[in-house]
Amino acid sequence: MKHIKAIIAILLMLLAVVLIVENLAQLSQKLTLQVDLYFWEWKTEPMSFYFVIIIVFLLGILIASFYGIFERFKLKKEIKIISKEKREKDKELNSLRNLPIVESKIADMELSEKNQD
């Protein structure tokens, strides 16, 4: 399985290199990004298209990382709550284990009374 994963990774990298080499002219074109709101207008300096792709990719990684961090904190909190509930239930179970069994004592007492009669 490791060999198959390595082969697939190499093929994907090769495909990426081929796509970049064949489309280098289009990727090198200059772009200007702009935001035009009612109260604010902003334009970037001309930059290459591949630079924009790299920025968007890194921005996606950053957003996914923050989402992962927040999800991790949420799950840690849930684990703490569940662990606390487990400790409470274990404590209750141990206290119930230590209680004497009342029904068996009553049955034993009835048997002993019948034997005495």
MARZA-703738 format. One record per residue (C-alpha): residue number from 1; chain; y, x, z. Coordinates in nm, 4 decimals, always signed. Example, Ala and Ser with C-alpha at 12.3 -4.5 7.8 and 13.67 -1.06 7.14 Angstrom:
BEGIN
1, A, -0.4500, +1.2300, +0.7800
2, A, -0.1060, +1.3670, +0.7140
This chain:
BEGIN
1, A, +0.0000, +0.0000, +0.0000
2, A, +0.2345, +0.2894, +0.0756
3, A, +0.1805, +0.4266, -0.2726
4, A, +0.2585, +0.0916, -0.4324
5, A, +0.5813, +0.0614, -0.2321
6, A, +0.6817, +0.4134, -0.3345
7, A, +0.6110, +0.3409, -0.7010
8, A, +0.8117, +0.0170, -0.6877
9, A, +1.1024, +0.1957, -0.5164
10, A, +1.1010, +0.4699, -0.7808
11, A, +1.0933, +0.2121, -1.0606
12, A, +1.3853, +0.0215, -0.9081
13, A, +1.5894, +0.3416, -0.8756
14, A, +1.5063, +0.4329, -1.2341
15, A, +1.6143, +0.0872, -1.3481
16, A, +1.9425, +0.1226, -1.1579
17, A, +2.0102, +0.4622, -1.3164
18, A, +1.9367, +0.3269, -1.6654
19, A, +2.1667, +0.0280, -1.6107
20, A, +2.4468, +0.2494, -1.4832
21, A, +2.4175, +0.4997, -1.7688
22, A, +2.4044, +0.2311, -2.0369
23, A, +2.6975, +0.0370, -1.8899
24, A, +2.9141, +0.3275, -1.7785
25, A, +3.1982, +0.2323, -2.0119
26, A, +3.2122, -0.1238, -1.8794
27, A, +3.1797, -0.0083, -1.5193
28, A, +3.4654, +0.2387, -1.5633
29, A, +3.7136, -0.0260, -1.6740
30, A, +4.0126, -0.0644, -1.4472
31, A, +4.0558, -0.3840, -1.2468
32, A, +4.3440, -0.5166, -1.0447
33, A, +4.2572, -0.7609, -0.7700
34, A, +4.5219, -1.0039, -0.6557
35, A, +4.5759, -1.2721, -0.3955
36, A, +4.8437, -1.5285, -0.4713
37, A, +4.9011, -1.7779, -0.1926
38, A, +5.2055, -1.9963, -0.1363
39, A, +5.3332, -1.7731, +0.1399
40, A, +5.1850, -1.4350, +0.0448
41, A, +5.1212, -1.2397, -0.2723
42, A, +4.9254, -0.9159, -0.2897
43, A, +4.7910, -0.6926, -0.5674
44, A, +4.5746, -0.3840, -0.5541
45, A, +4.6256, -0.0754, -0.7567
46, A, +4.4019, -0.0522, -1.0641
47, A, +4.0538, +0.0647, -0.9680
48, A, +3.7216, +0.1087, -1.1451
49, A, +3.4786, -0.1796, -1.1556
50, A, +3.1992, +0.0293, -1.0032
51, A, +3.4287, +0.1064, -0.7091
52, A, +3.4760, -0.2678, -0.6538
53, A, +3.0982, -0.3175, -0.6664
54, A, +3.0461, -0.0446, -0.4061
55, A, +3.3144, -0.1921, -0.1776
56, A, +3.1635, -0.5412, -0.2011
57, A, +2.8150, -0.4033, -0.1338
58, A, +2.9328, -0.2139, +0.1747
59, A, +3.1260, -0.5187, +0.2932
60, A, +2.8064, -0.7243, +0.2635
61, A, +2.6172, -0.4662, +0.4682
62, A, +2.8911, -0.4748, +0.7330
63, A, +2.8865, -0.8553, +0.7556
64, A, +2.5064, -0.8629, +0.7735
65, A, +2.5146, -0.5981, +1.0473
66, A, +2.7595, -0.7993, +1.2571
67, A, +2.5472, -1.1091, +1.2092
68, A, +2.2404, -0.9129, +1.3203
69, A, +2.4204, -0.7821, +1.6279
70, A, +2.5366, -1.1297, +1.7304
71, A, +2.1884, -1.2701, +1.6708
72, A, +2.0411, -0.9932, +1.8846
73, A, +2.2775, -1.0710, +2.1733
74, A, +2.1939, -1.4394, +2.1436
75, A, +1.8216, -1.3671, +2.1549
76, A, +1.8634, -1.1312, +2.4522
77, A, +2.0408, -1.4091, +2.6399
78, A, +1.7609, -1.6502, +2.5529
79, A, +1.5007, -1.3967, +2.6691
80, A, +1.6797, -1.3623, +3.0034
81, A, +1.6847, -1.7400, +3.0492
82, A, +1.3166, -1.7729, +2.9618
83, A, +1.2245, -1.4805, +3.1886
84, A, +1.4118, -1.6423, +3.4752
85, A, +1.2287, -1.9712, +3.4163
86, A, +0.8976, -1.7831, +3.4052
87, A, +0.9684, -1.6099, +3.7364
88, A, +1.0568, -1.9442, +3.8949
89, A, +0.7402, -2.1067, +3.7633
90, A, +0.5274, -1.8116, +3.8771
91, A, +0.6842, -1.8362, +4.2203
92, A, +0.6108, -2.2088, +4.2331
93, A, +0.2549, -2.1523, +4.1144
94, A, +0.1942, -1.8872, +4.3801
95, A, +0.3305, -2.1165, +4.6494
96, A, +0.0971, -2.3923, +4.5298
97, A, -0.1995, -2.1550, +4.5283
98, A, -0.1405, -2.0731, +4.8920
99, A, -0.1426, -2.4374, +5.0008
100, A, -0.4631, -2.5565, +5.1652
101, A, -0.6637, -2.8097, +4.9733
102, A, -0.6257, -3.1275, +5.1734
103, A, -0.8838, -3.3401, +4.9935
104, A, -1.1667, -3.0996, +5.0595
105, A, -1.0792, -3.0908, +5.4284
106, A, -1.0917, -3.4690, +5.4437
107, A, -1.4249, -3.4738, +5.2641
108, A, -1.5591, -3.2048, +5.4979
109, A, -1.4388, -3.4003, +5.7994
110, A, -1.6104, -3.7171, +5.6744
111, A, -1.9348, -3.5277, +5.6185
112, A, -1.9195, -3.3717, +5.9609
113, A, -1.8518, -3.7127, +6.1193
114, A, -2.1509, -3.8637, +5.9386
115, A, -2.3702, -3.5759, +6.0483
116, A, -2.2632, -3.6249, +6.4092
117, A, -2.3456, -3.9969, +6.3999
